[in-house]
Amino acid sequence: MIDLRLLREDPDRARASQRARGEDVALVDSLLSADERRRSSGVRFDELRAEQKQLGKLIPKATPEERAELLGRAEQLKADVKAADAERDEADAETQRLLLGVSNLVHPGVPVGGEEDFVTLETHGAIRDFDAEGFAPKDHLELGQILGAIDTERGAKVSGSRFYFLTGVGALLELALVNAAIAQATAAGFTPMLTPALVRPQSMAGTGFLGQAAQDVYHLDKDDLYLVGTSEVALAAYHMDEIIDADRLPLRYAGFSPCFRREAGSHGKDTRGIFRVHQFDKVEMFSYVAPEDSEAEHQRLLEWEKQWLTSLELPFRVIDVATGDLGSSAARKFDCEAWIPTQGKYRELTSTSDCTEYQSRRLQIRMRDGKQVRPLATLNGTLCAVPRTIVAILENHQQPDGSVRVPEVLRPYLGGREVLEPVTK
């Protein structure tokens, strides 16, 4: 959640942020009004309680005539205090409800607009000219079937649409990707983590995934638990309700977990293959830093993502995501999009978001800096979303006979294998 004090001091910034996101600007004014009621009712309650205590001291010393009047006043004060307490609680609850509905304040450098209004920051690698090489590229599903690596038909038979099996070298390729990604993260100072896939409501809500993203979340009603769409949720809640000494920062974790998404708004999109699925595995980077260090850490996370995609020898670009496509928790987000030859366009492979103090305030995570205790900043960055990375590797490194060249970084994790060979012609 955003800082209420900042909201009071600069409400126009919050209004501009909501407007840039395409969200309800009036929510800011409703929140300001509720906050004013909360504070005034708190003052009223304190004044009445002070008078009540003072009256309690006077009654024992009063004459019989004064006592009757004071007791009458005491009864009235008792009722007034109870009413003021209820009013304060109601105003506080309304303030918290509205506060949870306001998205993070966007960074001033973020481009304004919708999904297609991003700004391209840089481009890496060369796009292959398959015409010049004399053959038409196959898509990842055809390649996956040739290699005996992907089985979507049986995935649909067993679990429904957007599910799949990785078989043979497909399964080995996933394990190689995960091990290589964890190795890079560990070398960069991240602590490897295997995280829970089920979390409590406060963990999911605290990271901001029960707002605009709620339609994509799986909920187990009987247990009141949520399946995570990313290990970011568990990693953010890992230090929930804790105070972390400043000299321990930055804390960096690399979480591996299965991820589950309904993809509720993607009917008809990417229905072929494994680009957009309901269940996938992912290696996620997560950082806790002092708020003043969050922008620098954001750039570091982006550099680690670029290092990863470069090591996989993939052509990709980096985009600055526009305000309307940020997600409620992010103040700024950079995506790395790999070139997918058969689609003729760049598609998102990794994403890194600076969530500033938004998640830490919701999860009650603070840092102790000398005598001061204050919220810290959280950031997240995809290192390897496995199925999409497999899509990009198969399509970009394919050869005319349907075999696929293995990037050098993965070869040690595939027994030295340099090429994935077809199992069927």
C-alpha positions in Angstrom: 0.0 0.0 0.0 1.1 3.6 -0.5 2.2 5.9 2.4 -0.8 7.8 3.8 1.4 10.7 4.8 2.7 11.1 1.3 -0.9 10.9 0.0 -1.9 13.8 2.4 1.2 15.9 1.4 0.9 15.3 -2.4 -2.6 14.0 -3.4 -2.1 15.3 -6.9 0.7 12.8 -7.4 -1.6 9.9 -6.4 -4.4 11.2 -8.6 -2.0 11.5 -11.6 -0.7 8.0 -10.9 -4.2 6.5 -10.9 -5.1 8.4 -14.0 -2.0 7.2 -15.8 -2.9 3.6 -14.9 -6.4 4.0 -16.2 -7.8 3.4 -12.7 -10.3 5.3 -10.5 -9.0 8.8 -9.6 -12.0 9.4 -7.3 -10.6 6.6 -5.0 -7.9 9.0 -3.9 -10.4 11.6 -2.7 -12.5 9.0 -1.0 -9.4 7.8 0.8 -8.4 11.3 1.9 -11.9 11.8 3.3 -11.9 8.5 5.1 -8.4 9.3 6.5 -9.6 12.6 7.8 -12.6 11.0 9.5 -10.2 8.4 11.0 -7.9 11.0 12.4 -10.7 13.4 13.7 -12.6 10.5 15.3 -9.3 9.4 16.9 -8.9 12.9 18.3 -12.5 12.9 19.5 -12.0 9.5 21.2 -8.8 10.7 23.0 -10.5 13.9 24.2 -13.5 12.0 25.6 -11.3 9.4 27.3 -9.2 12.1 28.9 -12.3 13.8 30.2 -13.6 10.4 31.4 -10.4 9.8 33.4 -10.4 13.3 34.8 -14.0 12.8 35.9 -13.1 9.6 37.6 -10.7 11.5 39.8 -13.2 14.1 40.7 -16.1 11.8 41.7 -14.5 10.4 44.9 -13.8 14.0 46.1 -17.2 15.4 45.3 -20.0 16.4 47.7 -23.1 14.3 47.6 -24.9 17.0 45.5 -21.9 17.3 43.1 -21.6 13.5 42.9 -25.0 13.0 41.5 -24.3 15.5 38.7 -20.9 14.0 38.0 -22.2 10.4 37.9 -24.8 11.6 35.3 -22.0 13.1 33.3 -20.0 9.9 33.7 -22.8 7.8 32.2 -23.1 10.1 29.3 -19.4 10.1 28.7 -19.4 6.3 28.8 -21.9 6.2 26.0 -20.0 8.9 24.1 -16.7 7.1 24.4 -18.3 3.9 23.2 -19.8 5.7 20.2 -16.5 7.5 19.4 -14.6 4.2 19.6 -17.0 2.6 17.2 -16.7 5.6 14.8 -12.9 5.5 15.0 -12.9 1.7 14.2 -15.3 2.2 11.4 -13.3 5.0 9.9 -10.1 3.1 10.3 -11.5 0.0 8.6 -12.8 2.2 5.7 -9.4 3.8 5.4 -7.6 0.5 5.2 -10.1 -0.9 2.7 -9.7 2.1 0.4 -5.9 2.1 0.9 -5.7 -1.5 -0.2 -7.5 -0.5 -3.4 -5.0 2.2 -4.5 -2.2 0.9 -6.7 1.5 1.8 -6.2 2.6 5.3 -7.3 4.1 5.0 -10.8 7.7 6.1 -11.3 7.8 9.5 -13.2 9.9 7.9 -15.9 7.3 5.3 -16.9 5.7 5.8 -20.3 2.0 6.6 -20.1 -0.5 4.4 -21.9 -1.7 0.8 -22.4 -0.1 -2.5 -23.3 1.3 -1.3 -26.7 2.6 2.0 -25.5 5.9 0.6 -24.1 9.2 2.2 -24.9 12.0 0.0 -26.4 15.2 0.6 -24.4 17.7 -1.7 -26.1 17.9 -4.6 -28.5 20.3 -7.6 -28.3 21.4 -10.4 -30.6 20.8 -11.0 -34.3 17.5 -12.3 -35.7 18.2 -15.3 -38.0 17.2 -15.0 -41.6 15.7 -18.4 -42.3 15.0 -17.6 -45.9 18.7 -16.9 -46.5 19.5 -20.3 -44.8 17.1 -22.0 -47.2 14.4 -23.4 -44.9 11.2 -22.4 -43.2 11.4 -22.5 -39.4 9.1 -24.9 -37.6 7.2 -23.8 -34.5 8.1 -25.0 -31.0 5.3 -27.6 -30.9 6.2 -29.3 -34.1 9.9 -29.3 -33.0 8.9 -30.6 -29.6 7.0 -33.5 -31.2 9.9 -34.3 -33.6 12.3 -34.3 -30.6 9.9 -36.3 -28.4 10.0 -33.4 -26.0 6.4 -32.0 -25.7 3.1 -33.8 -25.5 0.1 -31.4 -25.4 -2.5 -34.0 -26.6 -2.0 -36.2 -23.5 -1.7 -33.1 -21.4 -5.2 -32.1 -22.5 -6.5 -35.6 -22.1 -5.2 -35.8 -18.5 -5.8 -32.2 -17.3 -7.6 -30.2 -20.0 -6.5 -27.4 -22.3 -3.3 -25.5 -21.6 -1.7 -28.4 -19.9 1.2 -30.5 -21.2 3.8 -33.1 -20.6 7.6 -32.5 -21.1 9.0 -35.8 -22.1 12.5 -37.2 -22.8 14.8 -34.4 -23.8 12.0 -31.9 -23.0 12.1 -32.9 -19.3 15.9 -32.9 -19.4 15.9 -29.4 -21.0 13.8 -28.0 -18.2 16.1 -29.5 -15.5 19.1 -28.1 -17.4 17.5 -24.6 -17.5 16.6 -24.6 -13.8 20.0 -25.8 -12.8 21.8 -23.3 -15.0 19.5 -20.4 -13.8 20.0 -21.3 -10.1 23.8 -21.6 -10.7 23.8 -18.0 -12.2 21.7 -16.7 -9.4 23.9 -18.4 -6.7 27.0 -17.0 -8.3 25.5 -13.5 -8.1 24.8 -13.9 -4.4 21.2 -15.0 -4.3 20.2 -17.7 -1.7 18.5 -20.6 -3.5 15.0 -21.3 -2.2 12.4 -24.0 -2.8 9.1 -22.3 -1.9 5.6 -23.4 -1.0 3.1 -23.4 -3.9 0.1 -22.9 -1.5 -0.1 -19.7 0.6 -2.6 -18.1 3.0 -4.8 -15.2 2.0 -2.7 -12.6 3.8 0.3 -13.7 1.8 -1.5 -13.4 -1.5 -3.2 -10.1 -0.6 0.0 -8.7 0.8 1.8 -9.0 -2.5 -1.1 -7.4 -4.3 -2.4 -10.4 -6.2 -6.0 -10.3 -4.9 -6.8 -7.1 -6.6 -6.8 -6.7 -10.4 -5.0 -10.1 -10.8 -7.5 -12.0 -8.7 -9.3 -13.5 -11.8 -6.1 -15.4 -12.6 -5.6 -16.9 -9.1 -6.6 -20.5 -8.2 -8.3 -20.7 -4.7 -8.9 -23.8 -2.7 -12.1 -23.0 -0.9 -12.1 -25.9 1.5 -8.6 -25.0 2.9 -8.7 -21.2 2.2 -5.4 -21.4 0.5 -4.2 -20.0 -2.8 -2.0 -21.6 -5.5 0.8 -19.1 -6.3 1.2 -17.7 -9.8 4.8 -17.0 -9.0 7.2 -17.7 -6.1 7.3 -13.9 -5.7 4.3 -14.4 -3.4 6.0 -16.8 -1.0 9.3 -14.9 -1.1 7.7 -11.6 -0.4 5.8 -13.1 2.6 8.9 -14.9 3.8 9.7 -11.9 6.1 6.1 -10.9 6.9 5.7 -9.2 10.3 9.5 -8.9 10.7 12.0 -6.1 11.4 15.2 -6.6 9.5 18.4 -4.9 10.6 19.7 -2.5 7.9 23.2 -4.1 7.9 21.6 -7.4 6.6 20.4 -5.7 3.4 20.2 -6.4 0.6 18.6 -9.8 1.0 18.4 -11.7 -2.3 16.6 -14.9 -2.8 16.2 -17.1 -5.9 13.0 -19.1 -5.6 12.1 -22.2 -7.7 8.4 -23.3 -7.7 5.5 -24.5 -9.8 3.3 -21.6 -10.8 -0.5 -21.7 -11.5 -2.5 -19.2 -13.5 -6.1 -19.4 -14.8 -5.3 -17.2 -17.8 -8.8 -16.0 -17.5 -8.4 -13.1 -19.9 -6.6 -15.0 -22.6 -9.3 -17.0 -24.3 -8.1 -17.7 -27.9 -4.6 -16.4 -27.2 -1.6 -18.6 -27.7 -3.7 -21.8 -27.6 -1.1 -23.8 -29.6 1.8 -25.3 -27.7 3.2 -24.3 -24.3 3.7 -20.5 -24.5 0.6 -19.7 -22.3 -0.3 -22.5 -19.9 -2.0 -23.0 -16.6 0.9 -24.6 -14.8 4.7 -24.0 -15.3 7.9 -23.9 -13.4 9.9 -20.8 -12.8 13.1 -19.4 -11.2 12.3 -16.0 -9.6 14.7 -13.5 -8.2 13.6 -11.4 -5.2 15.3 -8.6 -3.3 14.8 -6.7 -0.1 16.6 -3.4 -0.1 16.5 0.0 1.5 14.0 2.2 -0.3 16.8 4.6 -1.5 18.5 1.7 -3.2 15.5 0.2 -5.1 16.2 1.9 -8.4 19.8 0.7 -8.5 18.7 -2.8 -7.5 16.1 -2.7 -10.3 18.8 -2.1 -12.8 20.9 -4.9 -11.3 18.0 -7.4 -11.6 17.5 -6.3 -15.3 21.3 -6.9 -15.9 21.0 -10.4 -14.5 18.1 -11.1 -16.8 20.0 -9.8 -19.8 23.0 -11.9 -18.8 20.8 -15.0 -18.7 19.1 -14.4 -22.0 22.5 -13.6 -23.6 24.0 -16.8 -22.2 21.1 -18.7 -24.0 22.1 -17.0 -27.2 18.6 -15.6 -27.8 17.8 -12.3 -29.7 15.8 -10.1 -27.4 14.8 -6.6 -26.6 14.2 -4.7 -23.3 11.1 -2.6 -22.9 9.9 0.0 -20.3 6.4 -1.2 -19.7 3.7 1.5 -19.9 1.6 2.6 -16.9 -1.6 0.8 -17.9 0.2 -2.6 -18.0 2.3 -2.4 -14.8 0.3 -4.4 -12.3 -0.9 -2.8 -9.0 2.3 -3.4 -7.0 4.9 -2.2 -9.5 6.1 1.4 -9.6 8.1 0.5 -12.7 8.6 -2.7 -14.8 11.1 -3.7 -17.4 10.4 -6.7 -19.7 12.9 -8.7 -21.7 11.1 -10.1 -24.8 12.8 -12.8 -27.0 12.3 -13.1 -30.7 10.0 -16.0 -31.7 10.7 -16.7 -35.4 7.4 -18.4 -36.3 5.4 -15.6 -34.7 7.5 -12.9 -36.3 7.6 -10.8 -33.1 9.1 -10.4 -29.7 7.4 -12.1 -26.8 7.9 -11.6 -23.0 10.3 -14.0 -21.4 11.4 -12.2 -18.3 10.1 -9.3 -16.3 11.4 -7.2 -13.3 9.4 -4.9 -11.1 10.3 -2.3 -8.5 7.5 -2.5 -6.0 9.2 0.2 -3.7 7.5 0.1 -0.2 4.1 -1.1 -1.5 4.4 -4.8 -0.6 6.4 -4.3 2.6 3.7 -1.9 4.0 1.0 -4.5 3.3 3.0 -7.3 4.8 4.4 -5.3 7.7 8.1 -5.8 6.8 10.3 -3.1 8.1 14.0 -2.3 8.5 15.8 -1.1 11.6 18.2 1.7 10.6 19.9 2.9 13.8 17.0 4.0 16.0 14.6 4.4 13.1 12.3 1.6 12.0 10.8 2.1 8.5 9.4 0.1 5.6 11.9 -1.3 3.1 11.6 -1.9 -0.6 10.9 -5.2 -2.5 11.7 -6.1 -6.0 11.2 -9.2 -8.2 12.6 -10.4 -11.4 12.0 -13.5 -13.5 15.1 -15.4 -14.3 13.7 -18.3 -16.1 10.0 -19.1 -16.9 10.6 -22.5 -18.2 8.0 -23.2 -21.0 8.5 -19.8 -22.7 12.2 -20.2 -22.5 11.9 -23.7 -24.1 9.8 -22.1 -26.9 12.5 -19.5 -27.6 15.3 -22.0 -27.5 13.7 -24.6 -29.8 12.6 -22.0 -32.4 15.8 -19.9 -32.4 18.3 -22.8 -32.4 16.5 -25.2 -34.7 18.3 -26.8 -37.7 16.8 -27.9 -41.1 16.4 -31.5 -40.0 14.4 -30.6 -36.9 17.3 -31.0 -34.5 18.1 -28.2 -32.1 21.5 -26.8 -31.2 22.0 -26.6 -27.4 23.4 -23.3 -26.1 26.8 -23.8 -24.5 25.7 -22.6 -21.1 23.2 -25.6 -20.9 25.6 -28.3 -22.2 27.2 -29.2 -18.8 23.6 -29.8 -17.5 22.7 -32.0 -20.4 25.7 -34.4 -20.2 27.7 -32.4 -22.7 25.0 -32.8 -25.4 25.5 -30.2 -28.2 22.4 -31.1 -30.2 18.9 -32.3 -29.4 18.3 -35.0 -32.1 14.9 -35.9 -33.6 13.4 -39.2 -32.4 11.0 -39.3 -35.3 11.4 -38.1 -38.9 
